[in-house]
Amino acid sequence: MKRFQQLSGPIKIGLAAAALAIALVLIGIAKGTVPANPLSVLLALLIGGVSWFSVVWAIATAARDVEEDLASVPPAEND
């Protein structure tokens, strides 16, 4: 648990999104949308988890970077 706390915010958010994607893939598998052979199931889980993690991690990282940039800009003076 201590290692999870050491992860950055974007990675934590990406892992949560990957877990959600895997859950949705499992629902799809249960409904029969994925062929029952093990390779198809593994690829569906891998593609769903990795793609959602990557996209959400990239968005969260960009948002964090923008927030850090905005925090470093001095406030504008009123005329």
N, C-alpha and C positions, 0 to 999 in steps of 0.2 A: 504494500500500500504506500510505503514511503517513496518508492520509485515513481508511482503514478503522480504523486504530489510534486515531484521534481520536473515533470513534463511541462512544456510551455502551454499556454492557453490554446493556441491554434491546434496543437497536436491533440489536446484533450477533446476539443470540439470535433476534430476530424475523426477521432476514434468513436465518439458518440454517433456521428453520422454513419460511419462504417457499420457499427452495431445495428443501427436502424435499417440500413440497406440489407444486411445479412438476414435480419428478421423478415423483411419484405420478400427476399428471395426464398426463404424457407416457406413462407405462405404460398408463394407461387409454385414451389415444388410440391407442396401438399395439394394444391388445386390441380396439378397435373400439367402445368405449362412447360415444365422441363422434363426431357426424357429421363427415365429412371436409371440410366447407367451411371456409375460412379464418376466417370470423367466429366460428364455433362453437369452433374450436380456440383462437383468441385469447381469447374470453370465458371458456372453461374455465381457461386458464392464468391469466388476470387474477383471476378469482373465487377460484381455489384459492390463489394466491400472496398476494393482498391479505388475504383472510379469515384465513389462518393467521398471517400477519405481525401483523395487528391483535390477534388474540386472545393470541398468545404475547407480544407486546410489552406488552400491558396487564397480563398476569399477572406478567411479569418486573419491570415498573415498580412494581407494587404490592408485590411481594416485596422489592424494593430499598428502597422507602419504609418498609416495616415494619422492616427491618433497621436502617435509619438511625434510626428512632424508638426502637427498643430500645437502640441504642448510646448514645442521648442521655439515657436514664433512669438515674439513679444507682442503684447496687445497694442492695437492701433490707438494713437492719441486722437482725442476728439478736437475738432477745430473750434 
